[in-house]
Amino acid sequence: MDKNRDVPLRELNQQTSRVMARVEAGETITITKDGLPIGDIVPRGGALGRPAYPFRTDPMGMLEIPDLGGPSLTDDEIDETLRGMGGPLDG
């Protein structure tokens, strides 16, 4: 992290005008909480250093699939069932 561009959340809260003046001058500011980045403030029209998604992209842990009472299939049986699906349509 570039310490000159990192601003703790507390500092943003207490010195919003100063931080926004830096953004207005063209600087991208990374807001941190407990030393970890939580977001960026970028100048309007500026290019982001990394994409921003409207959804979570971080790992969310193990996926728990509920038992819906269907048949228990092996990986080979699943592969055989799905083979050919999504291929070109016969016309």
N, C-alpha and C positions, 0 to 999 in steps of 0.2 A: 504494500500500500504506500502511496505517496503521501507522506505525513503533511506536506504543505497543502494538499487538496482534501485531506480528511478533516471533517468537522464533527466533533461529538454532538449528539442530539441536544445535550444541555446547552452547548454554545449556540446552536441554531435557535433554540428557544429564547436565549437571553440576548443574542446579537443578530437577529434576523435581518435587519437592514444592512449590516456590514457584510454578512454572508451573501445576501442577494445582490449587493453592489459588485462583489467578486464575480458572481454569475453573469451579471449584466455586462461586465468587462470581458466576458468570453471564457471564463474559467468553468470547468466542470467540477462540481463539489460532490464528494462522497460522504454521506452522513453515516456516522457510526454509533453503535450503542454497545457499551461494554467492550469497546475496541473492535467490534465486528461490523463490517459494512452492512447497512440495511437498505440503502437506496442512494440514488444519484439525483442531483439537481443539475440540469444541463441548460445552456443558453437556448433560447427559442430558435429553432431552425438549425441547431448544431447537430452534428452527427454523434450518435451514441457510441461509446467504446464497445458496448456489447448489446445484443438485442434485448428488448424488454417484451415479455410475453404477458398476456392478460390472464394467464393460468400458471399454476405451479409447475416447475420443471425439476424440482429437487426430488431425490428418492424419498418415497413415503413409507418404506418398510415392506415387510412381507405381505403378500396378497393372500387374503383368506377367501377361498372360494367355498360358498355354502353347498352342502349336499342337498341336491334337489330331488333325490330319489331315482335318478336315471341310472342307466346301466354303467357298470364299471368297465372302462375301456383301457387297454394298454396303449402305449405310445404308437406301436406299429398299427394297431387297429384305427387309431385316430388319423395317422398318416394315410392309410389306405382309403379311409372315408373322404378325406379332404383332397386327395390326389386328383388333379384335373379341375378342381373348382377354381373359378376366377380366370380360366383360360379363355381363348377366343371363342366367340359365339358361333355356332353353326348357322349358316345363313341359307 
